[in-house]
Amino acid sequence: MAETFHFLFMPTIPIEIQNFLEDLLEDAELTNLTPEVKEQMLLDLYARLDSKLISAALMDLPAEYLEEFNQMLARKDEPDKINAFLQDKIPNLKIVFGKAMLDFRNSYLGLSSK
């Protein structure tokens, strides 16, 4: 039985994220993978990245919006609705996510964060 992940943003990998993760595998010199193994690795990496992005958003989300955010997650609101909420409440969300993605990349590749 295949493992099922709960993704905050999308149940399938958005193309921009897929490109990022494929580049990450290439940077890690994991280029001789079978299509099946590569697909599973991308899904696993996406699940880990998704968790990293959620954590980063929670760190910057003002405390007065935490309950509302938790309710949205509990209701399993649409990813677009959750993303719009975060964009509205965290003015620098792109920077927060960019830093989280860089930290994720550095951690995966065993590089020190700068």
VEXDREN-725249 format. One record per atom (N, C-alpha, C, CB): residue number from 1; x, y, z; atom name. Coordinates in Angstrom, 1 decimal, padded with zeros to 4 digits, m for minus. Glycine has a CB too. Example, Ala and Ser with C-alpha at 12.3 -4.5 7.8 and 13.67 -1.06 7.14 Angstrom:
REM residues 2
- nr, px, py, pz, atom
- 1, 013.2, m005.7, 007.8, N
- 1, 012.3, m004.5, 007.8, CA
- 1, 013.2, m003.3, 007.8, C
- 1, 011.3, m004.5, 009.0, CB
- 2, 012.8, m002.2, 007.1, N
- 2, 013.7, m001.1, 007.1, CA
- 2, 012.9, 000.0, 007.9, C
- 2, 014.1, m000.6, 005.7, CB
//
This chain:
REM residues 114
- nr, px, py, pz, atom
- 1, 000.8, m001.2, 000.0, N
- 1, 000.0, 000.0, 000.0, CA
- 1, 000.9, 001.2, 000.0, C
- 1, m001.0, 000.0, 001.2, CB
- 2, 000.6, 002.2, m000.9, N
- 2, 001.4, 003.4, m001.0, CA
- 2, 001.1, 004.3, 000.2, C
- 2, 001.1, 004.1, m002.3, CB
- 3, 002.2, 005.0, 000.6, N
- 3, 002.0, 006.0, 001.6, CA
- 3, 001.3, 007.2, 001.1, C
- 3, 003.4, 006.4, 002.2, CB
- 4, 000.4, 007.8, 001.9, N
- 4, m000.3, 009.0, 001.5, CA
- 4, 000.2, 010.1, 002.3, C
- 4, m001.9, 008.8, 001.7, CB
- 5, 000.5, 011.2, 001.6, N
- 5, 000.9, 012.4, 002.3, CA
- 5, m000.2, 013.5, 002.3, C
- 5, 002.2, 013.0, 001.6, CB
- 6, m000.2, 014.3, 003.4, N
- 6, m001.1, 015.4, 003.4, CA
- 6, m000.2, 016.6, 003.0, C
- 6, m001.8, 015.6, 004.8, CB
- 7, m000.5, 017.2, 001.8, N
- 7, 000.2, 018.4, 001.4, CA
- 7, m000.7, 019.6, 001.6, C
- 7, 000.6, 018.2, m000.1, CB
- 8, 000.0, 020.6, 002.2, N
- 8, m000.8, 021.8, 002.5, CA
- 8, m001.1, 022.5, 001.2, C
- 8, 000.1, 022.8, 003.3, CB
- 9, m000.2, 022.7, 000.3, N
- 9, m000.4, 023.5, m000.9, CA
- 9, m001.0, 022.8, m002.1, C
- 9, 000.9, 024.1, m001.3, CB
- 10, m000.6, 021.7, m002.4, N
- 10, m001.1, 021.0, m003.6, CA
- 10, m000.9, 019.5, m003.4, C
- 10, m000.4, 021.5, m004.9, CB
- 11, m001.9, 018.7, m003.9, N
- 11, m001.7, 017.2, m003.8, CA
- 11, m000.8, 016.7, m004.9, C
- 11, m003.1, 016.5, m004.0, CB
- 12, m000.6, 017.5, m006.0, N
- 12, 000.4, 017.2, m006.9, CA
- 12, 001.5, 018.3, m006.9, C
- 12, m000.2, 017.1, m008.4, CB
- 13, 002.7, 018.0, m007.4, N
- 13, 003.8, 018.9, m007.3, CA
- 13, 003.6, 020.0, m008.3, C
- 13, 005.1, 018.2, m007.4, CB
- 14, 003.6, 021.3, m007.9, N
- 14, 003.5, 022.4, m008.9, CA
- 14, 004.8, 022.4, m009.7, C
- 14, 003.3, 023.8, m008.1, CB
- 15, 004.8, 022.8, m010.9, N
- 15, 005.9, 022.7, m011.8, CA
- 15, 007.1, 023.5, m011.3, C
- 15, 005.5, 023.3, m013.2, CB
- 16, 006.9, 024.6, m010.7, N
- 16, 008.1, 025.4, m010.1, CA
- 16, 008.8, 024.6, m009.0, C
- 16, 007.6, 026.8, m009.6, CB
- 17, 008.0, 024.0, m008.2, N
- 17, 008.6, 023.2, m007.1, CA
- 17, 009.2, 021.9, m007.7, C
- 17, 007.5, 022.8, m006.1, CB
- 18, 008.6, 021.3, m008.6, N
- 18, 009.1, 020.1, m009.3, CA
- 18, 010.5, 020.4, m009.9, C
- 18, 008.2, 019.5, m010.3, CB
- 19, 010.6, 021.6, m010.6, N
- 19, 011.9, 022.0, m011.1, CA
- 19, 012.9, 022.2, m010.0, C
- 19, 011.7, 023.3, m011.9, CB
- 20, 012.5, 022.8, m008.9, N
- 20, 013.5, 023.0, m007.8, CA
- 20, 013.9, 021.7, m007.3, C
- 20, 012.7, 023.8, m006.7, CB
- 21, 013.0, 020.7, m007.1, N
- 21, 013.4, 019.4, m006.5, CA
- 21, 014.2, 018.6, m007.5, C
- 21, 012.1, 018.7, m006.1, CB
- 22, 013.9, 018.7, m008.8, N
- 22, 014.7, 018.0, m009.8, CA
- 22, 016.2, 018.6, m009.8, C
- 22, 014.1, 018.1, m011.2, CB
- 23, 016.3, 019.9, m009.7, N
- 23, 017.6, 020.5, m009.6, CA
- 23, 018.3, 020.1, m008.4, C
- 23, 017.5, 022.0, m009.7, CB
- 24, 017.6, 019.9, m007.3, N
- 24, 018.2, 019.4, m006.0, CA
- 24, 018.7, 018.0, m006.2, C
- 24, 017.1, 019.5, m004.9, CB
- 25, 018.0, 017.2, m006.8, N
- 25, 018.5, 015.8, m007.1, CA
- 25, 019.7, 015.8, m007.9, C
- 25, 017.4, 014.9, m007.7, CB
- 26, 019.7, 016.7, m008.9, N
- 26, 020.9, 016.8, m009.8, CA
- 26, 022.1, 017.3, m009.0, C
- 26, 020.6, 017.7, m011.0, CB
- 27, 021.9, 018.4, m008.2, N
- 27, 023.0, 018.9, m007.4, CA
- 27, 023.5, 017.9, m006.4, C
- 27, 022.5, 020.1, m006.6, CB
- 28, 022.7, 016.9, m006.0, N
- 28, 023.1, 015.9, m005.1, CA
- 28, 023.7, 014.7, m005.9, C
- 28, 021.9, 015.4, m004.3, CB
- 29, 023.8, 014.9, m007.2, N
- 29, 024.4, 013.9, m008.1, CA
- 29, 023.6, 012.6, m008.1, C
- 29, 025.8, 013.6, m007.7, CB
- 30, 022.3, 012.7, m008.0, N
- 30, 021.4, 011.6, m008.0, CA
- 30, 020.7, 011.6, m009.4, C
- 30, 020.3, 011.6, m006.9, CB
- 31, 021.5, 011.3, m010.4, N
- 31, 021.0, 011.5, m011.8, CA
- 31, 020.7, 010.1, m012.5, C
- 31, 021.9, 012.2, m012.6, CB
- 32, 021.2, 009.0, m012.0, N
- 32, 021.0, 007.7, m012.6, CA
- 32, 019.9, 006.9, m011.9, C
- 32, 022.3, 006.9, m012.5, CB
- 33, 018.7, 007.6, m011.7, N
- 33, 017.6, 007.0, m011.0, CA
- 33, 016.6, 006.4, m012.1, C
- 33, 016.9, 007.9, m010.1, CB
- 34, 016.0, 005.3, m011.7, N
- 34, 014.9, 004.9, m012.6, CA
- 34, 013.8, 005.9, m012.5, C
- 34, 014.4, 003.4, m012.2, CB
- 35, 012.9, 005.9, m013.5, N
- 35, 011.7, 006.9, m013.4, CA
- 35, 010.9, 006.7, m012.2, C
- 35, 010.9, 006.8, m014.6, CB
- 36, 010.7, 005.4, m011.8, N
- 36, 009.9, 005.1, m010.6, CA
- 36, 010.6, 005.6, m009.3, C
- 36, 009.7, 003.6, m010.5, CB
- 37, 011.9, 005.4, m009.2, N
- 37, 012.6, 005.8, m008.0, CA
- 37, 012.6, 007.3, m008.0, C
- 37, 014.0, 005.3, m008.0, CB
- 38, 012.9, 008.0, m009.1, N
- 38, 012.9, 009.4, m009.2, CA
- 38, 011.6, 010.0, m008.8, C
- 38, 013.3, 009.9, m010.6, CB
- 39, 010.5, 009.4, m009.3, N
- 39, 009.1, 009.9, m008.9, CA
- 39, 008.9, 009.8, m007.4, C
- 39, 008.1, 009.2, m009.7, CB
- 40, 009.3, 008.7, m006.8, N
- 40, 009.1, 008.5, m005.4, CA
- 40, 009.9, 009.5, m004.6, C
- 40, 009.4, 007.1, m005.0, CB
- 41, 011.2, 009.7, m005.0, N
- 41, 012.0, 010.6, m004.3, CA
- 41, 011.5, 012.0, m004.4, C
- 41, 013.5, 010.6, m004.9, CB
- 42, 011.0, 012.4, m005.6, N
- 42, 010.4, 013.8, m005.7, CA
- 42, 009.2, 013.9, m004.8, C
- 42, 009.9, 014.0, m007.2, CB
- 43, 008.3, 012.9, m004.7, N
- 43, 007.2, 013.0, m003.8, CA
- 43, 007.6, 013.1, m002.3, C
- 43, 006.3, 011.7, m003.9, CB
- 44, 008.6, 012.3, m002.0, N
- 44, 009.2, 012.3, m000.6, CA
- 44, 009.8, 013.7, m000.3, C
- 44, 010.2, 011.2, m000.4, CB
- 45, 010.5, 014.2, m001.2, N
- 45, 011.1, 015.5, m001.0, CA
- 45, 010.1, 016.6, m001.0, C
- 45, 012.1, 015.9, m002.2, CB
- 46, 009.0, 016.5, m001.8, N
- 46, 007.9, 017.5, m001.7, CA
- 46, 007.2, 017.4, m000.4, C
- 46, 006.9, 017.2, m002.9, CB
- 47, 007.0, 016.3, 000.2, N
- 47, 006.4, 016.2, 001.5, CA
- 47, 007.2, 016.9, 002.5, C
- 47, 006.1, 014.7, 001.9, CB
- 48, 008.6, 016.7, 002.5, N
- 48, 009.5, 017.3, 003.4, CA
- 48, 009.5, 018.8, 003.2, C
- 48, 010.9, 016.7, 003.3, CB
- 49, 009.6, 019.2, 002.0, N
- 49, 009.6, 020.7, 001.7, CA
- 49, 008.3, 021.3, 002.1, C
- 49, 009.8, 020.9, 000.2, CB
- 50, 007.2, 020.7, 001.9, N
- 50, 005.9, 021.2, 002.3, CA
- 50, 005.8, 021.4, 003.8, C
- 50, 004.7, 020.2, 001.9, CB
- 51, 006.4, 020.5, 004.6, N
- 51, 006.4, 020.6, 006.0, CA
- 51, 007.3, 021.8, 006.4, C
- 51, 006.9, 019.4, 006.7, CB
- 52, 008.4, 022.0, 005.7, N
- 52, 009.3, 023.1, 005.9, CA
- 52, 008.6, 024.4, 005.7, C
- 52, 010.6, 022.9, 005.1, CB
- 53, 007.9, 024.5, 004.6, N
- 53, 007.2, 025.7, 004.2, CA
- 53, 006.1, 026.0, 005.2, C
- 53, 006.6, 025.6, 002.8, CB
- 54, 005.4, 025.0, 005.7, N
- 54, 004.3, 025.2, 006.7, CA
- 54, 005.0, 025.8, 008.0, C
- 54, 003.6, 023.9, 007.0, CB
- 55, 006.1, 025.2, 008.4, N
- 55, 006.8, 025.6, 009.6, CA
- 55, 007.3, 027.0, 009.5, C
- 55, 008.0, 024.7, 009.9, CB
- 56, 007.8, 027.4, 008.3, N
- 56, 008.3, 028.7, 008.1, CA
- 56, 007.2, 029.7, 008.1, C
- 56, 009.0, 028.8, 006.7, CB
- 57, 006.0, 029.4, 007.5, N
- 57, 004.9, 030.3, 007.6, CA
- 57, 004.4, 030.5, 009.0, C
- 57, 003.7, 029.7, 006.7, CB
- 58, 004.3, 029.4, 009.8, N
- 58, 003.8, 029.5, 011.1, CA
- 58, 004.7, 030.4, 012.0, C
- 58, 003.7, 028.1, 011.8, CB
- 59, 006.0, 030.4, 011.7, N
- 59, 007.0, 031.2, 012.5, CA
- 59, 006.7, 032.7, 012.2, C
- 59, 008.4, 030.8, 012.1, CB
- 60, 006.2, 033.0, 011.1, N
- 60, 006.0, 034.4, 010.7, CA
- 60, 004.5, 034.9, 010.8, C
- 60, 006.5, 034.7, 009.3, CB
- 61, 003.6, 033.9, 011.0, N
- 61, 002.2, 034.3, 011.1, CA
- 61, 001.9, 034.9, 012.4, C
- 61, 001.3, 033.0, 010.9, CB
- 62, 001.4, 036.1, 012.4, N
- 62, 001.0, 036.8, 013.7, CA
- 62, 000.1, 035.9, 014.5, C
- 62, 000.3, 038.2, 013.4, CB
- 63, 000.4, 035.9, 015.8, N
- 63, m000.3, 035.0, 016.8, CA
- 63, m001.8, 035.1, 016.7, C
- 63, 000.2, 035.3, 018.2, CB
- 64, m002.3, 036.3, 016.4, N
- 64, m003.8, 036.5, 016.4, CA
- 64, m004.4, 035.7, 015.2, C
- 64, m004.2, 037.9, 016.3, CB
- 65, m003.7, 035.2, 014.3, N
- 65, m004.2, 034.4, 013.1, CA
- 65, m004.0, 032.9, 013.2, C
- 65, m003.6, 035.0, 011.8, CB
- 66, m003.3, 032.5, 014.3, N
- 66, m003.0, 031.1, 014.4, CA
- 66, m004.2, 030.2, 014.5, C
- 66, m002.1, 030.8, 015.6, CB
- 67, m005.2, 030.6, 015.3, N
- 67, m006.4, 029.8, 015.4, CA
- 67, m007.1, 029.7, 014.1, C
- 67, m007.3, 030.4, 016.5, CB
- 68, m007.3, 030.8, 013.4, N
- 68, m008.0, 030.8, 012.1, CA
- 68, m007.2, 029.9, 011.1, C
- 68, m008.1, 032.2, 011.6, CB
- 69, m005.9, 029.9, 011.1, N
- 69, m005.1, 029.1, 010.3, CA
- 69, m005.3, 027.6, 010.6, C
- 69, m003.6, 029.4, 010.4, CB
- 70, m005.3, 027.3, 011.9, N
- 70, m005.5, 025.9, 012.4, CA
- 70, m006.9, 025.4, 012.0, C
- 70, m005.3, 025.8, 013.9, CB
- 71, m007.9, 026.3, 012.0, N
- 71, m009.2, 025.9, 011.6, CA
- 71, m009.3, 025.6, 010.1, C
- 71, m010.2, 027.0, 012.0, CB
- 72, m008.6, 026.4, 009.4, N
- 72, m008.5, 026.2, 007.9, CA
- 72, m007.9, 024.8, 007.6, C
- 72, m007.7, 027.3, 007.2, CB
- 73, m006.8, 024.5, 008.3, N
- 73, m006.2, 023.2, 008.1, CA
- 73, m007.1, 022.0, 008.6, C
- 73, m004.9, 023.1, 008.9, CB
- 74, m007.8, 022.2, 009.7, N
- 74, m008.7, 021.2, 010.2, CA
- 74, m009.9, 020.9, 009.2, C
- 74, m009.3, 021.6, 011.6, CB
- 75, m010.4, 022.0, 008.6, N
- 75, m011.5, 021.9, 007.6, CA
- 75, m011.0, 021.4, 006.3, C
- 75, m012.1, 023.2, 007.4, CB
- 76, m009.6, 021.3, 006.1, N
- 76, m009.0, 020.9, 004.8, CA
- 76, m009.5, 021.9, 003.7, C
- 76, m009.4, 019.5, 004.5, CB
- 77, m009.4, 023.2, 004.0, N
- 77, m009.7, 024.2, 003.0, CA
- 77, m008.8, 024.0, 001.8, C
- 77, m009.5, 025.6, 003.6, CB
- 78, m009.3, 024.5, 000.7, N
- 78, m008.5, 024.4, m000.6, CA
- 78, m007.2, 025.1, m000.4, C
- 78, m009.3, 025.1, m001.7, CB
- 79, m006.1, 024.4, m001.0, N
- 79, m004.8, 025.0, m000.9, CA
- 79, m004.7, 026.5, m001.4, C
- 79, m003.8, 024.2, m001.8, CB
- 80, m005.5, 026.8, m002.4, N
- 80, m005.4, 028.2, m002.9, CA
- 80, m006.0, 029.2, m001.9, C
- 80, m006.3, 028.3, m004.2, CB
- 81, m007.0, 028.7, m001.1, N
- 81, m007.6, 029.6, m000.1, CA
- 81, m006.6, 029.8, 001.1, C
- 81, m008.9, 029.0, 000.5, CB
- 82, m005.9, 028.7, 001.5, N
- 82, m004.9, 028.7, 002.5, CA
- 82, m003.7, 029.6, 002.1, C
- 82, m004.4, 027.3, 002.9, CB
- 83, m003.3, 029.4, 000.9, N
- 83, m002.2, 030.2, 000.4, CA
- 83, m002.5, 031.7, 000.3, C
- 83, m001.8, 029.8, m001.0, CB
- 84, m003.7, 032.1, m000.1, N
- 84, m004.2, 033.4, m000.1, CA
- 84, m004.2, 034.0, 001.3, C
- 84, m005.6, 033.5, m000.8, CB
- 85, m004.7, 033.2, 002.2, N
- 85, m004.7, 033.7, 003.6, CA
- 85, m003.3, 034.0, 004.1, C
- 85, m005.4, 032.6, 004.5, CB
- 86, m002.4, 033.1, 003.8, N
- 86, m001.0, 033.3, 004.3, CA
- 86, m000.4, 034.6, 003.6, C
- 86, m000.1, 032.1, 004.0, CB
- 87, m000.7, 034.7, 002.3, N
- 87, m000.2, 035.9, 001.6, CA
- 87, m000.7, 037.2, 002.2, C
- 87, m000.5, 035.8, 000.1, CB
- 88, m002.0, 037.1, 002.6, N
- 88, m002.6, 038.3, 003.2, CA
- 88, m002.1, 038.7, 004.6, C
- 88, m004.1, 038.1, 003.3, CB
- 89, m001.8, 037.6, 005.3, N
- 89, m001.3, 037.8, 006.7, CA
- 89, 000.2, 037.9, 006.9, C
- 89, m001.8, 036.7, 007.6, CB
- 90, 000.9, 037.5, 005.9, N
- 90, 002.4, 037.5, 006.0, CA
- 90, 002.9, 038.3, 004.8, C
- 90, 003.0, 036.1, 006.1, CB
- 91, 003.1, 039.6, 004.9, N
- 91, 003.4, 040.4, 003.8, CA
- 91, 004.7, 040.0, 003.0, C
- 91, 003.6, 041.9, 004.2, CB
- 92, 005.6, 039.4, 003.7, N
- 92, 006.9, 039.0, 003.0, CA
- 92, 006.9, 037.5, 002.8, C
- 92, 008.1, 039.4, 003.9, CB
- 93, 005.8, 036.9, 002.5, N
- 93, 005.7, 035.4, 002.4, CA
- 93, 006.6, 034.9, 001.4, C
- 93, 004.2, 035.0, 002.0, CB
- 94, 006.8, 035.6, 000.2, N
- 94, 007.7, 035.1, m000.8, CA
- 94, 009.1, 035.0, m000.2, C
- 94, 007.7, 036.0, m002.0, CB
- 95, 009.5, 035.9, 000.6, N
- 95, 010.9, 035.9, 001.2, CA
- 95, 011.0, 034.8, 002.2, C
- 95, 011.2, 037.3, 001.8, CB
- 96, 009.9, 034.6, 003.0, N
- 96, 009.9, 033.6, 004.0, CA
- 96, 010.0, 032.2, 003.3, C
- 96, 008.6, 033.6, 004.8, CB
- 97, 009.3, 032.0, 002.2, N
- 97, 009.3, 030.7, 001.5, CA
- 97, 010.7, 030.6, 000.8, C
- 97, 008.2, 030.6, 000.5, CB
- 98, 011.2, 031.6, 000.2, N
- 98, 012.5, 031.6, m000.5, CA
- 98, 013.6, 031.1, 000.5, C
- 98, 012.8, 032.9, m001.1, CB
- 99, 013.6, 031.7, 001.7, N
- 99, 014.6, 031.4, 002.7, CA
- 99, 014.4, 029.9, 003.1, C
- 99, 014.5, 032.3, 003.9, CB
- 100, 013.2, 029.5, 003.3, N
- 100, 012.9, 028.1, 003.7, CA
- 100, 013.4, 027.1, 002.7, C
- 100, 011.4, 027.9, 004.0, CB
- 101, 013.2, 027.5, 001.4, N
- 101, 013.6, 026.6, 000.3, CA
- 101, 015.1, 026.6, 000.2, C
- 101, 013.1, 027.1, m001.0, CB
- 102, 015.8, 027.7, 000.5, N
- 102, 017.3, 027.7, 000.5, CA
- 102, 017.8, 026.9, 001.6, C
- 102, 017.8, 029.2, 000.6, CB
- 103, 017.2, 027.0, 002.8, N
- 103, 017.6, 026.2, 004.0, CA
- 103, 017.4, 024.7, 003.7, C
- 103, 016.8, 026.7, 005.2, CB
- 104, 016.3, 024.4, 003.1, N
- 104, 015.9, 023.0, 002.7, CA
- 104, 017.0, 022.5, 001.8, C
- 104, 014.5, 022.9, 002.1, CB
- 105, 017.4, 023.2, 000.8, N
- 105, 018.4, 022.8, m000.2, CA
- 105, 019.7, 022.6, 000.5, C
- 105, 018.5, 023.9, m001.3, CB
- 106, 020.1, 023.6, 001.3, N
- 106, 021.4, 023.5, 002.0, CA
- 106, 021.4, 022.3, 002.9, C
- 106, 021.7, 024.7, 002.8, CB
- 107, 020.4, 022.0, 003.6, N
- 107, 020.3, 020.9, 004.5, CA
- 107, 020.4, 019.6, 003.8, C
- 107, 019.0, 021.0, 005.4, CB
- 108, 019.6, 019.5, 002.7, N
- 108, 019.6, 018.3, 001.9, CA
- 108, 021.0, 018.0, 001.3, C
- 108, 018.6, 018.4, 000.7, CB
- 109, 021.7, 019.0, 000.9, N
- 109, 023.0, 018.8, 000.3, CA
- 109, 024.1, 018.8, 001.3, C
- 109, 023.3, 019.9, m000.7, CB
- 110, 023.8, 019.0, 002.6, N
- 110, 024.8, 019.0, 003.6, CA
- 110, 025.7, 020.3, 003.6, C
- 110, 025.7, 017.8, 003.5, CB
- 111, 025.1, 021.4, 003.2, N
- 111, 025.8, 022.6, 003.1, CA
- 111, 025.5, 023.4, 004.4, C
- 111, 025.5, 023.4, 001.8, CB
- 112, 026.3, 024.3, 004.8, N
- 112, 026.0, 025.2, 005.9, CA
- 112, 025.1, 026.3, 005.4, C
- 112, 027.3, 025.7, 006.6, CB
- 113, 024.2, 026.7, 006.3, N
- 113, 023.3, 027.9, 005.9, CA
- 113, 024.1, 029.1, 006.1, C
- 113, 022.1, 027.9, 006.8, CB
- 114, 023.8, 030.0, 005.1, N
- 114, 024.5, 031.3, 005.2, CA
- 114, 023.5, 032.4, 005.4, C
- 114, 025.3, 031.6, 003.9, CB
//
